[in-house]
Amino acid sequence: MVHQMIHDLAITNGLAILENGGKHIDIAVDNGVITQLGRQFNARKVIDATGLIVSPGMVDAHVHLTGIGGGLRDNFEGYQTGTSAGAKGGVTTLIEMPMNQLPATINGRTLLQKYNAGQNNLKVDVASLGGIVPGNLNGEIQEMNCQGVCGYFIATCGHRCMKADFTNSDDHTLLEAMKQVKKTGKVLTIHAENEAITQMLAERSEASGQLSMADFVASRPVFAEVEEIRRVLSMAKETGCRISITHVSSIEGVDEITKAKADGIDVTCEVCVHYLYFSKEEADRIGPLLKCAPPIREKRQQTGLWQRLRDGKIDYVASDHSTCPPRLKAVKNVFQAWGGVAGLQNNVDIMFDEAVQKRKMTLKQFARLVASNPADRFGLSKKGRISVGKDADFVLIKPNTSYILKADQLEYRNKISPYVGRSIGAKITQTILRGRTVYSEQGGVTTAFQGQFVKKFNQNHHNWTFKQLCDKRDTIFGQSKQ
């Protein structure tokens, strides 16, 4: 007599998004991993997904949390609230940026400090980017590599003067960083805008009393983004460094990256949900809640981004989630407002509604944009797909179900978002992280902290102490400590 295996969990009767598209198939899970795809599994727990889309959990590759507030940003988004918002929004893995927290994550010691701050405070999984700033090219990149970052981030624009905050880089730092990051094999993500241009235009606008959202958008023109993208791409071609251009906001920027790919440059293009959803024409009405850099652009740009998304020229979508206390947005001078859009909780439902339901994007392409492509790009090998051997990370989506987002539904520490008051035509009913429910429509967000830091190692550096790391870093990549 053959005894059928009893699995830990089975998800049944849903339309699962597999590698080749949507299929009505059951999913078996054991020890947090997908073990079988098929029909009629015996399981200790069964989730009936009738009428629901079963998508791989989102991998949001661009999230700003402030788990270490440094006394000055303690009221910004933290690990508990940020990962709760991810759980409620169907984001099962988020990649955390190295800026906003104080101190910024720019070496092995500050990375370990962040890991310690997040321990037992995560409701979804978190991978980390290491920050690159002027002055940390003397082994710090190697330290963070050995401690498991999945990539790096550098900014070549903006204005920072606060002690221990993230510092923007010049072209020499960028070039040298590319040479070192190439040796790690990981990806360097880049905020590409020309600081000299944007800073000058912003100062002129403020001096003349032009302080609206439309004035802010005008101070960060498309050519400032495109010019920086071109220079970054030329450096990537010279060094062979793998790069990703973050939050591309213009069709011209996407087109430059598309041409570079054809030229053999290893580059990917990220676009944020808010560029696909909002336009400059409504920016003044919404106000500083929409302030971000690069800025929200004209409806023509939004239309063009959607076309390039459908054509496969954009590799993945992300939130660039960055919240702050409401007082930092409630200012008349937009140039003095905190820059960042609160969007982590509404990536999946809005993208499903706008892309799949309204614009007829295939389920296969949807899952690639929100899950498999970012997982692949950052080497998160257990994430991003519904296939045997992958982590059992799922988001269950109820299609064609409209709701109006209210502020009290937000899990953020600060209940502000430009999406509040908007009607969203799909709903997240359940989020599952490694086989365990972290959010359900009936029970809300779990009180348990089941998330983990996802670390990517490409050498035999696992579980090194910080002292071992410092002792070894000079020989690992032939990098000197000058």
C-alpha distance (Angstrom), angle and dihedral (degrees) to the residues before:
residue distance angle dihedral
M1 . . .
V2 3.82 . .
H3 3.78 115.0 .
Q4 3.78 114.8 -149.9
M5 3.78 114.7 -132.0
I6 3.79 116.2 -105.2
H7 3.80 108.0 -136.4
D8 3.78 127.5 -154.8
L9 3.80 92.8 -121.6
A10 3.78 139.7 3.7
I11 3.79 125.8 -167.2
T12 3.79 107.4 -157.7
N13 3.80 141.1 -172.1
G14 3.79 96.9 10.7
L15 3.80 130.8 125.7
A16 3.80 99.3 -110.4
I17 3.80 120.3 -159.5
L18 3.79 105.3 -132.0
E19 3.80 129.0 175.2
N20 3.80 92.1 -82.2
G21 3.81 96.8 40.5
G22 3.76 140.6 -85.4
K23 3.79 118.9 -15.0
H24 3.79 134.0 169.9
I25 3.77 98.4 -120.9
D26 3.80 138.2 135.4
I27 3.80 122.4 -118.0
A28 3.81 125.5 -145.3
V29 3.79 121.3 -156.4
D30 3.81 131.5 -167.6
N31 3.80 127.9 176.2
G32 3.77 90.3 -7.1
V33 3.81 95.0 -55.8
I34 3.82 131.8 104.1
T35 3.81 105.9 -108.9
Q36 3.81 105.5 169.5
L37 3.80 142.6 12.8
G38 3.77 116.4 -157.7
R39 3.77 140.5 77.3
Q40 3.79 142.1 -49.2
F41 3.77 101.7 7.1
N42 3.77 121.6 -178.9
A43 3.80 109.9 -127.8
R44 3.77 140.9 166.6
K45 3.79 88.7 -128.1
V46 3.80 126.8 28.1
I47 3.81 126.6 -166.9
D48 3.80 111.9 -161.2
A49 3.82 106.7 -146.5
T50 3.80 96.9 -179.5
G51 3.80 109.5 158.7
L52 3.81 92.4 9.5
I53 3.79 135.5 111.1
V54 3.82 112.0 -126.2
S55 3.79 106.1 -152.7
P56 3.79 129.9 174.2
G57 3.79 108.0 -97.1
M58 3.77 112.9 -93.7
V59 3.79 120.5 -96.9
D60 3.80 102.7 -149.7
A61 3.80 103.9 -160.5
H62 3.81 97.5 -168.5
V63 3.81 119.7 49.8
H64 3.81 130.1 144.4
L65 3.79 114.0 -150.6
T66 3.78 125.8 168.6
G67 3.78 103.3 -149.8
I68 3.80 87.3 153.3
G69 3.80 108.0 47.4
G70 3.78 97.2 177.4
G71 3.81 91.0 -143.1
L72 3.79 91.5 -72.3
R73 3.80 100.5 67.2
D74 3.77 101.4 30.7
N75 3.82 89.4 122.4
F76 3.80 93.6 55.7
E77 3.80 123.4 94.9
G78 3.80 112.5 -54.7
Y79 3.77 134.8 -167.5
Q80 3.79 96.1 -93.4
T81 3.80 97.7 49.6
G82 3.80 95.6 35.2
T83 3.78 95.0 51.8
S84 3.82 90.1 42.8
A85 3.80 88.1 57.1
G86 3.78 89.2 49.1
A87 3.80 90.9 52.1
K88 3.80 93.0 49.6
G89 3.79 91.0 46.8
G90 3.81 98.5 48.6
V91 3.82 96.1 -104.7
T92 3.80 106.1 138.1
T93 3.81 96.5 171.9
L94 3.76 126.3 29.6
I95 3.78 127.7 -175.3
E96 3.77 109.9 -137.7
M97 3.78 121.4 -141.8
P98 3.82 119.9 -131.6
M99 3.81 95.5 -126.4
N100 3.84 135.9 77.9
Q101 3.79 92.3 43.2
L102 3.81 116.7 95.9
P103 2.93 115.1 -103.6
A104 3.79 97.3 32.0
T105 3.81 116.3 -127.1
I106 3.80 102.1 -104.9
N107 3.81 106.3 133.2
G108 3.78 143.0 20.3
R109 3.79 94.6 -83.9
T110 3.80 96.6 52.3
L111 3.81 90.3 44.3
L112 3.80 90.9 54.5
Q113 3.80 88.3 47.3
K114 3.80 88.6 56.5
Y115 3.79 92.7 47.3
N116 3.79 89.2 52.6
A117 3.81 92.1 49.0
G118 3.79 91.3 52.4
Q119 3.78 97.0 46.2
N120 3.82 109.7 120.2
N121 3.81 90.1 -2.0
L122 3.81 101.2 89.5
K123 3.80 126.1 99.9
V124 3.83 94.0 179.4
D125 3.80 131.2 26.1
V126 3.80 120.2 -80.6
A127 3.81 130.4 -158.8
S128 3.79 120.7 -170.7
L129 3.78 138.0 -134.9
G130 3.78 119.5 -150.8
G131 3.77 117.9 -131.2
I132 3.79 124.7 -125.6
V133 3.80 119.7 -155.7
P134 3.79 135.2 159.3
G135 3.78 107.7 -70.9
N136 3.79 100.6 27.7
L137 3.79 99.3 91.7
N138 3.81 94.4 100.5
G139 3.78 101.3 89.6
E140 3.79 100.9 -49.8
I141 3.81 93.6 108.4
Q142 3.79 88.9 54.2
E143 3.80 92.2 47.1
M144 3.78 91.7 55.7
N145 3.80 91.7 44.1
C146 3.79 90.1 55.5
Q147 3.81 90.4 49.1
G148 3.79 92.9 57.2
V149 3.80 110.2 -99.0
C150 3.80 112.4 164.8
G151 3.79 92.7 -143.5
Y152 3.79 144.8 -32.8
F153 3.79 139.2 -96.7
I154 3.79 131.8 -147.5
A155 3.81 130.7 175.1
T156 3.75 125.7 -155.0
C157 3.78 97.4 -174.2
G158 3.77 142.0 49.4
H159 3.79 134.7 59.0
R160 3.79 125.6 -86.5
C161 3.80 127.9 166.8
M162 3.82 104.8 152.2
K163 3.79 116.3 115.6
A164 3.84 112.9 -104.7
D165 3.81 91.2 10.0
F166 3.79 123.4 124.2
T167 3.80 113.9 -79.1
N168 3.78 126.3 -148.2
S169 3.78 119.6 -121.1
D170 3.77 136.5 -128.5
D171 3.79 124.2 -133.6
H172 3.81 94.1 -96.1
T173 3.82 90.8 56.0
L174 3.80 89.5 47.5
L175 3.80 93.1 51.2
E176 3.81 94.3 47.1
A177 3.81 90.9 44.8
M178 3.80 90.4 53.8
K179 3.80 90.4 54.1
Q180 3.80 91.7 52.5
V181 3.81 97.1 40.8
K182 3.80 89.3 51.8
K183 3.82 88.5 63.2
T184 3.81 90.7 56.8
G185 3.82 91.6 52.8
K186 3.80 89.8 -134.1
V187 3.79 130.3 122.4
L188 3.80 126.0 -93.6
T189 3.81 111.2 -148.3
I190 3.77 116.1 -155.8
H191 3.79 136.6 -160.9
A192 3.79 100.2 -145.4
E193 3.80 118.1 -159.6
N194 3.79 127.7 118.8
E195 3.81 104.7 -109.0
A196 3.80 96.2 -164.2
I197 3.80 90.4 58.2
T198 3.81 98.9 41.3
Q199 3.81 94.6 44.2
M200 3.80 93.0 50.2
L201 3.79 93.2 47.4
A202 3.81 91.9 47.5
E203 3.80 92.3 51.2
R204 3.80 91.4 49.9
S205 3.79 92.1 48.7
E206 3.80 93.1 50.5
A207 3.81 92.6 45.6
S208 3.81 90.4 54.6
G209 3.81 93.6 47.2
Q210 3.80 95.4 -110.5
L211 3.79 97.6 141.1
S212 3.83 107.0 150.3
M213 3.79 130.6 112.0
A214 3.79 89.4 -104.2
D215 3.82 88.6 54.5
F216 3.80 90.5 50.0
V217 3.81 90.8 51.7
A218 3.81 89.9 50.0
S219 3.81 89.9 53.2
R220 3.80 91.1 60.5
P221 3.82 102.9 49.2
V222 3.78 125.4 -174.3
F223 3.79 92.8 -109.5
A224 3.84 90.4 60.7
E225 3.80 88.4 58.0
V226 3.80 95.1 42.8
E227 3.80 94.7 46.8
E228 3.80 91.5 53.8
I229 3.80 92.7 45.0
R230 3.80 90.1 53.9
R231 3.81 92.9 51.5
V232 3.80 92.1 45.9
L233 3.79 90.7 50.7
S234 3.79 92.1 50.3
M235 3.82 89.9 53.5
A236 3.80 91.2 48.0
K237 3.79 89.7 52.2
E238 3.80 90.2 50.2
T239 3.81 95.6 48.1
G240 3.81 103.1 30.6
C241 3.80 90.5 -129.6
R242 3.80 117.0 157.5
I243 3.80 108.1 -121.3
S244 3.78 142.1 178.9
I245 3.79 123.0 -158.9
T246 3.79 107.6 -139.8
H247 3.81 127.6 -141.3
V248 3.80 97.7 -1.7
S249 3.80 105.4 -167.2
S250 3.80 104.8 -178.5
I251 3.78 137.3 64.3
E252 3.80 88.5 -133.0
G253 3.80 89.7 57.1
V254 3.80 92.2 50.4
D255 3.80 90.1 48.6
E256 3.81 92.2 53.3
I257 3.81 89.9 52.7
T258 3.80 91.4 46.8
K259 3.81 90.5 54.1
A260 3.81 90.5 47.8
K261 3.81 91.5 53.4
A262 3.81 89.0 53.7
D263 3.79 87.3 51.6
G264 3.80 90.7 57.0
I265 3.80 99.7 -102.7
D266 3.81 113.1 146.6
V267 3.80 98.3 -127.1
T268 3.79 136.1 137.1
C269 3.79 130.5 -160.9
E270 3.81 124.5 -133.8
V271 3.80 123.3 -165.7
C272 3.79 124.4 -173.4
V273 3.77 124.5 -128.8
H274 3.81 92.5 -122.3
Y275 3.81 91.9 61.6
L276 3.80 88.1 55.8
Y277 3.81 94.5 45.4
F278 3.81 108.3 37.1
S279 3.81 131.8 46.2
K280 3.79 136.4 -160.0
E281 3.80 89.7 -109.6
E282 3.82 90.2 71.9
A283 3.82 98.0 33.4
D284 3.81 97.6 97.1
R285 3.80 91.4 50.7
I286 3.81 92.0 52.4
G287 3.78 95.1 38.4
P288 3.83 130.7 -171.1
L289 3.81 93.1 -8.2
L290 3.81 83.6 79.9
K291 3.80 96.5 46.9
C292 3.80 110.2 123.8
A293 3.79 138.6 136.1
P294 2.95 121.7 -86.6
P295 3.80 86.9 32.6
I296 3.78 133.2 -123.7
R297 3.80 104.8 -86.8
E298 3.80 139.1 -154.2
K299 3.80 124.6 -60.2
R300 3.81 88.0 -108.2
Q301 3.80 89.2 61.0
Q302 3.80 92.2 47.6
T303 3.81 91.3 52.2
G304 3.79 90.8 49.3
L305 3.81 92.8 49.3
W306 3.81 90.3 53.9
Q307 3.79 90.6 51.5
R308 3.79 91.9 50.9
L309 3.80 90.3 46.0
R310 3.81 90.6 55.7
D311 3.81 90.4 45.6
G312 3.80 92.1 56.6
K313 3.81 95.5 -113.8
I314 3.81 92.4 121.6
D315 3.79 114.1 66.0
Y316 3.79 103.8 -158.7
V317 3.80 144.5 -12.7
A318 3.79 125.6 -126.1
S319 3.79 139.3 173.8
D320 3.83 104.9 -125.6
H321 3.79 80.9 -151.2
S322 3.81 111.3 -162.9
T323 3.78 121.7 159.2
C324 3.78 132.2 177.9
P325 3.81 139.0 178.8
P326 3.84 109.7 -66.4
R327 3.81 93.3 -114.4
L328 3.82 89.5 67.6
K329 3.79 89.9 60.3
A330 3.82 96.9 39.2
V331 3.81 96.9 82.7
K332 3.79 132.3 116.7
N333 3.80 94.6 -140.2
V334 3.80 103.5 69.6
F335 3.79 90.8 -163.4
Q336 3.81 88.9 65.5
A337 3.83 94.6 48.7
W338 3.80 122.1 102.8
G339 3.79 110.6 -95.0
G340 3.77 116.4 -128.6
V341 3.80 143.2 85.4
A342 3.80 123.1 -125.0
G343 3.80 103.4 -134.6
L344 3.81 112.0 128.3
Q345 3.81 94.6 107.6
N346 3.79 94.9 51.4
N347 3.79 105.8 44.6
V348 3.77 97.9 101.8
D349 3.79 103.6 38.6
I350 3.81 93.6 45.3
M351 3.80 94.1 44.8
F352 3.79 92.0 47.6
D353 3.79 90.6 49.7
E354 3.80 97.2 42.5
A355 3.81 98.6 37.6
V356 3.80 107.1 30.7
Q357 3.79 103.5 25.9
K358 3.80 102.4 33.0
R359 3.82 101.6 29.6
K360 3.83 100.2 28.2
M361 3.81 96.7 -122.4
T362 3.80 111.6 171.8
L363 3.78 119.7 -105.6
K364 3.79 88.2 -122.3
Q365 3.80 92.9 58.7
F366 3.81 92.2 42.6
A367 3.81 91.6 56.0
R368 3.78 91.8 46.9
L369 3.80 92.8 52.2
V370 3.80 96.3 47.8
A371 3.81 101.8 31.7
S372 3.80 126.3 3.2
N373 3.81 100.0 42.4
P374 3.82 96.5 51.8
A375 3.82 90.8 41.8
D376 3.79 90.5 52.5
R377 3.79 94.6 44.7
F378 3.79 93.7 54.3
G379 3.78 96.0 39.0
L380 3.83 96.9 -112.9
S381 3.78 91.7 153.5
K382 3.81 97.5 179.5
K383 3.79 94.4 50.4
G384 3.77 140.6 72.4
R385 3.81 105.9 40.5
I386 3.77 143.4 73.0
S387 3.78 97.8 -130.1
V388 3.80 136.7 116.9
G389 3.79 112.7 -76.3
K390 3.79 96.2 23.7
D391 3.78 124.3 112.7
A392 3.79 111.6 -85.7
D393 3.81 94.5 -113.4
F394 3.79 113.6 150.7
V395 3.77 141.8 161.9
L396 3.81 117.8 -156.7
I397 3.80 111.8 -148.2
K398 3.78 125.8 -165.0
P399 3.82 106.1 -150.6
N400 3.80 126.6 -145.8
T401 3.79 92.8 19.6
S402 3.78 113.1 127.6
Y403 3.77 125.8 -156.5
I404 3.80 134.6 165.5
L405 3.80 113.2 -123.1
K406 3.80 113.1 -124.6
A407 3.79 126.5 -164.8
D408 3.79 93.5 -120.0
Q409 3.81 89.3 59.3
L410 3.80 91.3 63.8
E411 3.79 118.0 102.0
Y412 3.80 92.2 -157.4
R413 3.78 119.7 117.4
N414 3.81 87.4 -122.6
K415 3.81 110.6 44.5
I416 3.77 97.8 -141.5
S417 3.79 129.7 115.3
P418 3.81 135.9 144.6
Y419 3.80 87.5 -126.8
V420 3.84 92.1 66.6
G421 3.80 109.7 113.9
R422 3.80 93.5 22.3
S423 3.80 122.3 124.9
I424 3.79 110.5 -123.9
G425 3.79 117.4 -163.6
A426 3.81 100.4 -149.8
K427 3.77 133.6 47.6
I428 3.80 135.9 -146.6
T429 3.79 107.1 -131.2
Q430 3.81 100.7 173.8
T431 3.81 140.5 4.4
I432 3.80 121.0 -159.7
L433 3.80 124.2 -165.0
R434 3.80 116.8 -165.5
G435 3.80 90.3 -24.6
R436 3.80 97.3 -46.9
T437 3.79 125.1 104.2
V438 3.80 112.0 -116.5
Y439 3.80 95.6 171.1
S440 3.78 135.7 18.9
E441 3.77 131.0 171.8
Q442 3.79 90.0 -124.2
G443 3.80 100.3 42.4
G444 3.79 102.9 29.2
V445 3.79 123.6 -144.1
T446 3.78 116.3 -15.8
T447 3.78 118.6 -104.3
A448 3.81 89.9 -144.0
F449 3.79 122.4 92.9
Q450 3.78 102.0 -132.8
G451 3.78 98.4 152.1
Q452 3.79 123.7 109.9
F453 3.77 137.4 -164.6
V454 3.79 108.5 -102.7
K455 3.80 108.2 -143.5
K456 3.78 126.6 -167.6
F457 3.79 117.7 -151.0
N458 3.79 124.6 -174.7
Q459 3.78 98.1 173.8
N460 3.80 132.6 42.4
H461 3.77 91.2 -85.6
H462 3.77 100.5 117.7
N463 3.82 113.8 142.6
W464 3.77 95.7 -3.3
T465 3.78 114.3 161.7
F466 3.77 116.6 -118.6
K467 3.83 90.8 -109.0
Q468 3.81 91.4 53.0
L469 3.79 88.4 49.2
C470 3.79 93.6 52.4
D471 3.81 91.9 45.7
K472 3.80 92.9 51.4
R473 3.78 104.3 35.5
D474 3.82 95.5 90.3
T475 3.79 94.2 58.2
I476 3.79 99.4 40.3
F477 3.78 96.7 74.3
G478 3.78 101.4 6.9
Q479 3.79 89.4 -103.4
S480 3.78 117.9 154.9
K481 3.80 125.9 -146.2
Q482 3.82 97.6 -132.4
